């Protein structure tokens, strides 16, 4: 079952858990949009640069906070996409055409 792979909302930050709970109230069209949401390319590239810098040199406290903020945003995006797909599937839609997330420009 697809929903079994999503973490329990008790294990998530409150803001993400709230966002996931609200998805149940969206229309199918809104769910399709949520299921196709991607992280902006600039965020993805910055997060990758910070990960490389963390491994190479370490991060300043400001950079560490930025990395945590970007990781949180990426987690939220991924979980919203997944939950939206589960809801669409439960509503009888074929979600097999959803593509893996790629960063957008």
C-alpha positions in Angstrom: 0.0 0.0 0.0 1.4 3.4 -1.0 0.3 5.2 2.1 2.4 2.9 4.3 5.6 4.5 2.9 4.7 7.9 4.2 5.7 8.7 7.7 3.1 9.1 10.4 2.2 12.7 10.9 3.3 12.4 14.6 6.8 12.0 13.4 6.8 15.2 11.2 7.3 18.8 12.0 4.0 20.4 12.9 3.9 22.7 9.8 4.4 19.8 7.4 1.9 17.6 9.2 -0.6 20.5 9.0 0.1 20.9 5.2 -0.4 17.2 4.6 -3.7 17.1 6.6 -5.0 20.1 4.5 -4.5 18.2 1.3 -7.5 16.1 1.9 -9.7 19.2 1.4 -8.3 20.0 -2.0 -10.1 19.4 -5.3 -8.6 16.9 -7.7 -7.2 19.6 -9.9 -5.5 21.2 -6.9 -4.1 17.8 -5.8 -2.7 17.2 -9.3 -0.9 20.6 -9.0 0.4 19.6 -5.6 1.6 16.2 -6.9 3.7 18.0 -9.5 5.2 20.6 -7.3 9.0 20.8 -7.4 11.7 22.5 -5.5 13.1 25.5 -7.3 16.4 24.7 -9.0 18.1 27.5 -7.1 17.2 25.9 -3.8 18.3 22.5 -5.0 21.6 23.8 -6.3 22.3 25.8 -3.1 21.5 22.8 -0.9 23.9 20.7 -2.9 26.6 23.3 -2.7 26.1 23.5 1.1 26.3 19.7 1.4 29.6 19.7 -0.5 31.0 22.5 1.6 29.9 20.8 4.8 31.8 17.7 3.8 34.9 19.6 2.6 35.3 22.5 5.0 32.3 22.5 7.4 29.6 25.2 7.6 29.3 28.4 9.5 26.3 28.6 11.8 24.5 30.8 9.3 25.1 28.3 6.5 24.0 25.4 8.7 20.7 27.2 9.4 20.3 27.8 5.7 21.0 24.1 4.9 18.4 23.1 7.5 15.9 25.5 6.1 16.5 24.2 2.6 16.3 20.5 3.7 13.0 21.3 5.5 11.6 22.8 2.3 12.8 19.8 0.2 11.2 17.4 2.7 8.0 19.3 2.7 7.9 19.4 -1.1 8.6 15.6 -1.4 6.0 14.7 1.3 3.3 16.9 -0.2 3.9 15.4 -3.7 3.6 11.9 -2.2 0.5 12.5 -0.1 -1.2 14.3 -3.0 -0.5 11.2 -5.2 -1.9 8.9 -2.6 -5.0 10.9 -2.3 -5.5 11.0 -6.1 -5.0 7.3 -6.3 -7.5 6.8 -3.4 -10.0 8.9 -5.4 -9.6 6.5 -8.4 -7.1 8.4 -10.5 -4.2 6.8 -12.4 -1.1 8.4 -11.0 1.4 6.3 -13.0 2.1 9.3 -15.3 3.5 11.4 -12.4 7.2 11.9 -13.0 9.9 12.0 -10.3 10.5 15.5 -8.9 13.1 17.6 -10.7 14.2 21.1 -9.6 12.7 23.9 -11.7 14.4 27.0 -12.9 
